Amino acid sequence: MFHTPIVPFARKRSRPVEAAVPRHDVVKFKDVRLYLVERKMGCSRRNFLTQLARSKGFIVDDNLSDEVTHVVSEDSRASCLWKWLKECALKNLPGVNVLDISWFTESMREGRPVAVETKHLIQIPLPTEGSPLTPVATVSRYACQRRTTLENHNKTFTDAFEVLAESYEFNNMEGPCLAFRRATSVLKSLPWAVRCLGATQDLPCLGQHTKKVIEEVLQCGRSFEVEELLSDERYQTFKLFTSVFGVGPKTAEKWFCRGAALIQ
């Protein structure tokens, strides 16, 4: 009786593991640099969202730095988030957009950075009604009766007011222009910084518009109305023309109507 010889099976050679090729995503939006806050988001979800954003052309930094333009957080507790951001001691913190995750979600859906709206912002929390306000000294409504301080403690507000006053002056609107100049004079005379809207309650020469600007700066760190004016071509042109000695708003308007443009 014959037996078939047993032939040993040949072992399959294991294929060498291919080295992972690093992925280079194309950057489409160079002016937008994101940072995703890991707190409450978690490490794994943060890594997933980071890869998602990078695949759509966004720049996402792993570390928070002064180059970041948009900070995105799922933690909606503004007090904790802003306390942490201030501890990071960023130089450009007033210019950073601190945003809720809803802005990130909309941007991913659109495939581009959507416009930042008030609903997206995680704003600086204002003091509650029970918290002590800055003591308000008696301020006269007449400029000649106010003290002249050497240091402007409210430069952020007064700079915004001066831009708005100039804009109204360029448009021959004397009333609003004068109102913002008076408000600027009042805030410059204060020996303390305005840190909450309630501190302006008894101050003279502050109307609804000026208080709205103050509130926006307190909450967002800047005025969107002022930023829009600073990027407006007409305002920039009038600003340049009136910087020439002897040229006022009327002459600047004549030059502008004749088609004179900004000198680059």
C-alpha positions in Angstrom: 0.0 0.0 0.0 1.4 3.3 -1.1 1.3 6.5 1.0 1.4 9.9 -0.5 4.4 11.8 0.9 3.5 14.7 3.1 4.8 17.9 1.6 5.4 20.7 4.1 3.4 23.9 3.4 5.5 26.8 2.3 5.2 29.8 4.6 4.0 33.0 3.1 6.4 35.8 3.4 5.1 38.6 5.5 4.9 41.8 3.6 7.0 44.6 5.0 4.9 47.3 6.6 4.9 50.4 4.5 6.1 53.5 6.2 3.3 55.9 6.8 3.4 58.8 4.4 2.9 62.1 6.2 -0.2 63.9 4.9 0.2 67.4 3.7 -3.1 69.3 3.5 -3.5 72.2 1.2 -3.9 75.5 3.1 -6.7 77.6 1.6 -7.2 80.2 4.3 -3.9 81.7 5.4 -5.4 84.6 7.3 -7.3 82.3 9.7 -5.4 80.3 12.3 -7.5 78.2 14.7 -6.8 76.8 18.1 -9.2 74.2 19.6 -9.5 74.3 23.4 -9.2 70.7 24.7 -11.1 71.5 27.9 -14.5 69.7 27.8 -13.9 68.8 24.1 -11.5 65.9 25.0 -8.3 64.8 23.4 -9.7 62.3 20.8 -12.5 64.7 19.6 -10.0 67.5 19.4 -7.7 65.4 17.2 -10.6 64.4 15.0 -11.8 68.0 14.6 -8.3 69.2 14.0 -7.8 66.7 11.1 -11.2 67.6 9.7 -10.4 71.3 9.6 -7.0 70.8 8.1 -8.5 68.6 5.4 -10.7 71.5 4.4 -7.8 73.9 4.1 -7.8 75.5 7.6 -4.6 76.1 9.7 -5.0 74.6 13.1 -2.3 75.1 15.7 -1.6 72.5 18.4 -0.4 75.2 20.8 -2.0 78.6 21.7 0.2 81.5 20.6 0.0 85.1 19.5 -0.4 84.0 15.8 -3.8 82.4 16.6 -6.8 84.4 15.3 -9.7 82.2 16.3 -10.0 80.3 19.6 -12.8 77.7 19.4 -14.3 76.1 22.6 -17.1 73.8 23.5 -17.0 75.0 27.1 -19.6 77.8 27.1 -18.7 78.9 30.6 -17.3 82.3 29.7 -15.8 83.1 33.1 -13.6 80.0 33.2 -12.5 80.3 29.6 -11.6 84.0 29.8 -9.8 83.5 33.1 -7.6 80.8 31.4 -7.0 82.9 28.3 -5.9 85.8 30.4 -3.5 83.6 32.3 -1.9 82.6 29.0 -0.8 86.3 28.7 -1.4 86.6 25.0 -0.3 90.0 23.5 -3.0 90.0 20.9 -5.9 88.7 23.1 -8.1 91.7 22.4 -7.9 91.0 18.7 -8.6 87.2 19.0 -12.1 85.8 18.1 -13.1 83.6 21.1 -15.8 81.5 19.5 -18.4 78.8 20.4 -18.2 75.5 18.6 -21.2 76.5 16.5 -18.9 78.8 14.4 -16.6 75.9 13.7 -19.5 73.6 12.8 -20.9 76.2 10.3 -17.5 76.8 8.8 -16.9 73.0 8.3 -20.4 72.8 6.6 -19.7 75.7 4.3 -16.1 74.7 3.6 -14.8 78.2 4.5 -14.6 80.5 7.5 -18.0 82.0 7.9 -18.5 85.6 9.1 -18.2 86.0 12.9 -21.5 87.1 14.4 -22.5 88.0 17.9 -24.2 84.6 18.4 -20.8 82.9 17.8 -18.9 84.9 20.4 -18.1 83.8 23.9 -18.1 87.2 25.5 -16.3 88.5 28.6 -18.8 88.2 31.4 -20.0 91.5 32.9 -20.2 92.0 36.6 -23.5 90.9 38.2 -25.9 93.4 39.8 -24.8 92.5 43.2 -21.1 93.1 42.5 -19.5 96.4 43.6 -19.1 98.9 40.8 -16.3 101.3 40.3 -17.0 104.4 42.4 -18.2 107.3 40.2 -16.9 110.7 41.1 -19.0 113.7 40.4 -18.2 114.8 36.8 -19.3 118.2 35.5 -21.1 118.4 32.2 -18.9 121.4 31.3 -15.4 120.7 30.0 -13.9 123.8 31.6 -14.9 122.5 35.1 -13.3 119.0 34.6 -9.8 118.1 35.7 -7.3 117.4 33.0 -5.6 114.1 33.7 -2.1 113.3 32.4 -3.0 109.6 31.7 -6.0 108.4 29.6 -7.4 105.4 31.5 -10.0 104.8 28.9 -8.0 104.9 25.7 -9.8 101.9 24.1 -13.1 103.7 24.3 -11.9 107.2 23.4 -10.0 105.9 20.3 -13.3 104.3 19.1 -15.2 107.5 19.8 -12.7 109.6 17.9 -13.0 107.4 14.8 -16.8 107.6 14.9 -16.6 111.4 15.4 -14.4 111.8 12.4 -16.7 109.6 10.3 -19.7 111.8 11.2 -17.6 114.9 10.5 -16.6 113.6 7.0 -20.4 113.1 6.4 -21.3 116.7 7.6 -23.3 115.3 10.5 -22.5 117.9 13.2 -24.8 116.5 15.9 -23.4 113.0 16.3 -19.9 114.3 15.7 -20.2 116.7 18.6 -21.8 114.0 20.8 -18.9 111.6 20.4 -16.3 114.4 21.0 -18.1 115.4 24.2 -18.2 111.7 25.3 -14.5 111.4 24.5 -13.7 114.5 26.7 -15.7 113.0 29.6 -13.9 109.6 29.5 -10.5 111.2 29.2 -11.1 113.3 32.4 -11.8 110.2 34.5 -9.1 109.2 37.0 -10.1 105.6 36.7 -10.9 103.0 34.0 -14.4 102.1 33.1 -14.7 98.3 33.6 -18.5 97.9 33.5 -21.4 99.7 31.9 -23.0 100.5 35.2 -20.0 102.8 36.1 -21.1 105.2 33.3 -24.7 105.6 34.7 -24.1 109.0 36.3 -21.6 110.3 33.7 -22.8 113.3 31.6 -22.7 113.5 27.8 -23.1 109.7 27.2 -26.0 108.8 25.0 -27.4 105.5 23.9 -25.0 105.2 20.9 -21.9 105.9 23.0 -23.0 103.5 25.7 -23.7 100.8 23.1 -20.1 101.2 21.8 -18.8 101.0 25.4 -20.8 97.8 26.1 -19.6 96.2 22.8 -16.0 97.0 23.7 -16.4 95.6 27.2 -18.0 92.3 25.9 -16.0 91.7 22.7 -12.8 93.7 23.3 -13.5 95.9 20.2 -16.2 97.7 18.3 -17.3 96.1 15.1 -18.8 99.4 13.9 -15.4 101.1 14.2 -13.6 98.2 12.5 -15.9 98.5 9.6 -15.2 102.2 9.3 -11.4 101.7 9.5 -11.6 99.3 6.5 -14.0 101.7 4.5 -12.3 103.2 1.4 -14.2 106.5 1.8 -13.1 107.0 5.4 -9.5 106.1 4.6 -9.4 108.6 1.7 -10.9 111.4 3.8 -8.5 110.6 6.6 -5.6 110.9 4.2 -6.8 114.1 2.5 -7.5 115.9 5.8 -4.1 115.1 7.1 -2.8 117.6 4.6 -2.4 121.1 6.2 -5.3 123.4 5.2 -7.5 120.6 3.9 -10.9 120.2 5.6 -13.8 117.8 5.1 -15.4 119.9 2.3 -12.2 120.1 0.3 -11.6 116.4 0.9 -15.2 115.7 -0.4 -14.5 117.7 -3.6 -11.4 115.7 -4.3 -13.1 112.5 -3.5 -16.0 113.3 -5.9 -13.6 114.2 -8.6 -12.2 110.6 -8.5 -9.1 111.2 -6.4 -7.9 107.9 -4.9 -5.6 106.8 -2.1 -1.9 107.4 -2.8 -0.2 104.1 -2.3 
